[in-house]
Amino acid sequence: MADGRGKIVQTDPELHQLPLPQLVESRYVCSEELAYLTDDALFAATSTRIAFTGNVGGVSSAPYESLNLSYTVGDDAALVDANRMLALEAIGAGGASQRLVSPLQVHGVKVVTVHDVATAQEEAAAGADAVVCAKAETPVLLCFADCTPVVCVAPNGAFMVAHAGWRGALGGIPGIALGALAAEAGCEPSQCNCYIGPHIGACCYETSEEILSQFVSKFGAGCDAGKRHLDLSFAVAVSLEDAGADSRRIIDAGICTKCHADTYYSYRASGGVCGRQGALAFRKE
C-alpha cells in the first residue's frame, strides 16, 4: 500500500506484533500528583513504559514551576534531582535512577546506543539528541519546551527517545534514531510503534521563510501551514516513514505546548524562561 507521497508502506500483519499505539489526553495516568501521557497497552505487551510529562506535580518554584526536569535552565539542581526522582518513580523506575541516561541536548543528530550504561552516560553527557536502549532497568530521559519529543518502541521492548527541534528535525534525527533502534532490536522499522509527544504546533510555530522552504524542500508541502507557520509533526512523521515506519504505527499527541502553557512548558509562551518537561522510557526486567 502507498501513502500520500507514493511511499510503499509495509502492511504484512505478521510484522505487527505490537498493539497499535495509543496516546491521547484521556490516557493520562497519575502518580504522586504527577500526570503523564503514556500507552498502557504497550507496557502490557513489552514491559516498556513510555511517558511524556507536563509541568505539574514537582517541587520547583517560579519561573520553573513545578516539574522542571532540566539542569540547564537555571533551576536549583537539588530541586531538579527531586523532580527527576518523582518522574522516575511515577513510571516505575525509581530504583534505577543511578542508571539514568539523560544527554546534553545540542540540536544535532548524534545517537547514543546503550551497551554499557556508564559509557553511554559519558557519551550522552558530551552531547547527543537521541538515545537507543535495549537494556532492561535503564531509564532514558530527554527534556523539552516546544521542541518535538519522539519515542519509538520495538516489539522486544527496546526503545529510542529523540529530541527534534527544527535543526534536529531538518537533519532527520527521528528517522536516524528509528533506524538505529531497528538495527539494535533486530527488527524492521515498520514493526516499531512511534510516538510524537506534545510540542509547539503548526498553529503557533511561526518561523522564517528560509527555514520553512528548507523543510518543504526536504519533507514536502505539508510542512507549510501557511503564514510562515511550520508543521513539525508532519516533518517528523515523514522522517520516520522515510526510515521505514508504518504510518499506522505513528501517533501524535496533538497537543500544542504554547496553546497549553498552563500544563506544559513553552519556551515561546514564557518568553524564554521556563522549565522543561520530559520524554522518558524504561523497560522493566
Buried (B, 14 or more C-beta within 10 A) or exposed (E): EEBEEEEEBBEEEEBBEBBEBBBEEEBEBEBEEBBBBBBEBBBEBBBBBBBBBBBBBBBBEEBBBBBBBBBEBEBBEEBBEBBBBBBBBBBBBEEBBEBBBBBEBBBBBBBBBBEEBEEBBEBBEEBBBBBBBBBBEBBBBBBBBBBBBBBBBBBBBBBBBBBBBBBBBBBBBBBBBBBBBBEBBEBBBBBBBBBBBBBBBBEBBBBEEEBBEBBBEBBBEBBBBEEEBBBBBBBBBBBBBBBBBBBBBBBBBEBBBBBBBEBBBBBBBBEEEBBBBBBBBBBBE
